[in-house]
Amino acid sequence: MTATLDPPSTKATTDEIMTVVAARELKDGVVCFVGIGLPSTAANLARHMHAPNAVLIYESGTIGAKPTRPPLSIGDGELADTADCVVSVPEIFSYWLQAGRVDVGFLGAAQLDRYGNINTTVVGDYDHPKVRLPGAGGAPEIAASAKQTFLLLRQTPRAFVEQLDFRTSVGNAEGGSSRSSLGMTGAGPAVVITDIGVLRPDPQTGEFVLTALHPGRTVDEAVAATGWPLRVSDDLTVTGPPTAEEISALRALTGA
Amino acid sequence: MAEIMSLSEAVTANVNDGDTVALEGFTHLIPFAAGHEIIRQGRKDLTLVRMTPDVVYDQLIGAGCARKLVFSWGGNPGVGSLHRFRDAVEHDWPSALEIEEHSHAGMAARYVAGASGLPFGVLRGYVGTDLPKHTDTIAAITCPFTGEQLTAVPALRPDVTVIHAQQADRHGNVGLWGIRGVQKEAVMSAQRSIVTVEEIVDELNPRVTVMLPSWVVTAVAEVPSGAHPSYAHGYYERDNAFYQAWEDISRERDSFDAWIDRHIRNTRDFSEHLALVREEGVVMA
């Protein structure tokens, strides 16, 4: 299928670029535990493009959901209608996630530190928060027990912080071998995809390093959007721009 | 055996000031009508338990029914913040709200333990997070067989659990299908339970996947559309427009108070509430 788009609409938005690059990270046949929002859109885009056999699991208990449009909530009726099976919430977290049946956990966050630990609980002091966020949900155990996690969030100094206000879910902990000493069954965060580029962990230290920029973005922008001294890979690459097919499939999904 | 009665009678008989009350339903089958009736009857000092305190708990908290919240994720799904929950935690309005915060896996394990008659549940969870620093009901435990470090969380045992289901039969046997959440565990961990249903039927639909026999349920009340703006699989869709409208209704204290007075306190029951919402046409209902 060759999609043709009018010139003005071919220009992808920053959210669209993020979503497309995230979708490409998912291999066909992957079992993916999906959070709502951009992760859900990216996982469904992957399913419509190169990964038709990806198994999408939502924490509401729907396994193998195949929604035609990204749902507003993680428990929309269409997820149950299109799923291979629907199980209870205790079962999804115990038999499926905790037992190690999930390949990739796809998470967002309000704050992220250099080791890929995330905060979705509070901004400011816990007892006197500046902003009370929704909280943990399924994230701590997804971050612990999925074989690996992909993180998807916009890169800003408020989000990419030197010090988290609260550690809701563990990434590479304090770096080095500190995660493995916690006895987690999953390997932790493998990639952070932002609106500016892509970060991957240094295999020795566990610190996230800028490894790719999206077309037209600069290292200076990435550094300015990061609250810790951002390391840049010697092999910095540029992500492939979204293809017309990807953009057309994404817009068909989101109705944009 | 469950007694079939009106929702108003069921709440009067089973929900007392100071009780620990769980309203469950994981985005699907959320018992909004029962939440409204608790507000209408002016219950206070409740310890509210729920994995995902969403709009129904925003209403209960803002209306002054709650003293404490036990939860794992508090937001308006797909929309954003719960402004009344945030106002209570951030500014003690309308009163201070104590919180006991867990993860979904932890809350699920707590309900399973409660339903199983065990003192605690066990999971691989919370390790390395800041949650155990702020939540007393999380403790490290060593497996007596392997020596592994695991996490224990105490059983939940609500005084009363409230859920919504598609159907009950005339004996009070309850049946639901679609996304089933943690409702079975929540009912079976509680001392008492109220189940509102879309309809009371002669024979339960064969689609039923979760069945609660009449003798584990205290009260059944027929409340058509009783999960609105949530949904009931096979009956009606989720009213996404209402969830989006809630953002504006709930952002300011005045607009919230006015909405609660007009749509809940000054309506006789849920059918009158729904008629008003439909008549205003602000949201699909």
Interface residues (C-beta under 8 A of the other chain):
Chain A: I36 G37 E59 S60 G61 T62 P71 L72 S73 I74 G75 D76 G77 L79 A80 V86 V87 S88 V89 P90 F93 S94 L97 Q98 T121 Y126 P129 K130 V131 R132 P134 G135 A136 G137 G138 A139 P140 E141 A144 S145 F166 R167 T168 S169 V170 A173 R179 L182 G183 M184 T185
Chain B: F26 T27 H28 M51 T52 F71 S72 W73 G74 G75 P77 G78 V79 S81 L82 F85 R86 V89 E90 E101 H102 S103 H104 A105 A108 A109 Y111 V112 L123 R124 G125 Y126 V127 G128 T129 D130 L131 H134 E148 Q149 G178 I179 R180 G181 V182 K184 E185 T209 Y231 H233 E237 R238 N240 Y243
